[in-house]
Amino acid sequence: MTAPLLRSALRRSAAASYMSIRAFASPPGQQRKVAILGAAGGIGQPLSLLMKLNPMVSHLSLYDIAGTPGVAADVSHVNTRSEVKGYAGEDQLGAALEGSDLVIIPAGVPRKPGMTRDDLFEINAGIVKSLSEAIAKYCPNALVNMISNPVNSTVPIAAEVFKSKGVYDERRLLGVTTLDVVRARTFYAGKANVNVADVDVPVIGGHAGITILPLFSQATPSANLSADEITALTKRTQDGGTEVVEAKAGKGSATLSMAYAGALFADACLKGLNGVPNVVECAFVQSTVTELPFFASKVKLGKNGVEEVLGFGPLSDYEKQGLEALKTELKSSIEKGVKWHANSKNPKINSVYEPIKPTFRPLSPHLPIYKPQTSSTVSITNRVSAIILTAVPLSYAFLTLKVGPMCLANESVYQAMYYSSKLGPIALQVTAIATVYHLVYGLHDLYQMFRP
């Protein structure tokens, strides 16, 4: 086969495979702007590519604190209909959001071995708050797809922000739990030996550990699986994220599968906005199907977002036990998000990780105020050590004051912001001044020691 014929065959094969994915097989419909916040990250980049492939997207807005112009330039070369623009930095967030029909938020720090989704709360809560405030200001009527973990807490935080701004519409805020559904389908198909393209498995509850409850009793096509097999499948679905984190040996989390799941759910939301009938997906939303204020179950999507929250139907005895077991943990996660927002006092500093009372304490008890001394009384080692000890906290302070809480891509900056924010806003500024003082005089003394 000649090269041109081979390329043509590959294109036809790829097109056929692409159109066979039911989520991306809908007609273009009207003009829709989709904004992705955190587009330069591990989830954001593949998600940006997948949304560029979606024929319903006419404008794709990619935002992150840095790196987005490159991602946007790269994605824009894909020959599909949507126009792509990249926005970087907090001052461009408004332009990225304005006019958006759908906002997808994958921003945040990924999990590492030993971390739970709850561990991410301290890092991601402030990011979600800041982004939600911007959404409330620039596109309050947009549908919001929350991917940032822990979804069980970040969705309530976003809801509280929208309430405080007077723009909350429970139909338009949806936590993305589609990855749990994707995993349940995949694992079930493998065990039942059926075509995964034909499989559907509802997943209810939340989006972390035991709060994830796949309803294999309602799986289609049905298969005669044993109780032990159902238990093992449930456990694997609940631990799917941990499985990926451990397999990547600390070098990442579920980014590709999450991007795929996020794209599937975003496509369903766009179908609903465009008036496609009977669009039903699982999502974590404000709900009355249980006594909990938020719950994941099947929802019917339409032109205003969630048109109807559907019940979860008949459960097996095993699933009933799982439902009761998850409620306590899910309730705690929801309340944690609400409480965090209520206690948040200083958005510029506290929105980084956690509410902090601005109380001063020295950066290090072993770092006294520097007093210039003669070269005969202080060793070179002591001077170099003093410079290092002051340069490190100075870099923390600089990154926090310069970059602010909107950093979405660089994990090292997150860590710098975390340790700096622990000092409190007043102490942080004092520390910045003090460390400059130490650094300048330390360098001056070294110069005095070595000059001719």
Sequence and secondary structure as in RCSB ss.txt:
>XXXX:A:sequence
MTAPLLRSALRRSAAASYMSIRAFASPPGQQRKVAILGAAGGIGQPLSLLMKLNPMVSHLSLYDIAGTPGVAADV
SHVNTRSEVKGYAGEDQLGAALEGSDLVIIPAGVPRKPGMTRDDLFEINAGIVKSLSEAIAKYCPNALVNMISNP
VNSTVPIAAEVFKSKGVYDERRLLGVTTLDVVRARTFYAGKANVNVADVDVPVIGGHAGITILPLFSQATPSANL
SADEITALTKRTQDGGTEVVEAKAGKGSATLSMAYAGALFADACLKGLNGVPNVVECAFVQSTVTELPFFASKVK
LGKNGVEEVLGFGPLSDYEKQGLEALKTELKSSIEKGVKWHANSKNPKINSVYEPIKPTFRPLSPHLPIYKPQTS
STVSITNRVSAIILTAVPLSYAFLTLKVGPMCLANESVYQAMYYSSKLGPIALQVTAIATVYHLVYGLHDLYQMF
RP
>XXXX:A:secstr
  HHHHHHHHHHHHHHHHHHSGGG S   S  EEEEETTTSTTHHHHHHHHHH TT SEEEEEESSSHHHHHHHH
HTS SS EEEEEESGGGHHHHHTT SEEEE  S    TT  TTTTHHHHHHHHHHHHHHHHHH TTSEEEE SS 
HHHHHHHHHHHHHHTT   GGGEEE  HHHHHHHHHHHHHHHT  GGG B  EEE SSGGGEEE GGG BS    
 HHHHHHHHHHHHTHHHHHHHHTTTS  S HHHHHHHHHHHHHHHHHHTT S EEEEEEEE  SSSSSEEEEEEE
EETTEEEEE       HHHHHHHHHHHHHHHHHHHHHHHHHHH   HHHHTSSS        S TT        T
TTS HHHHHHHHHHHHHHHHHHHHHHHHGGG  S HHHHHHHHHHHTT HHHHHHHHHHHHHHHHHHHHHHHHHH
  
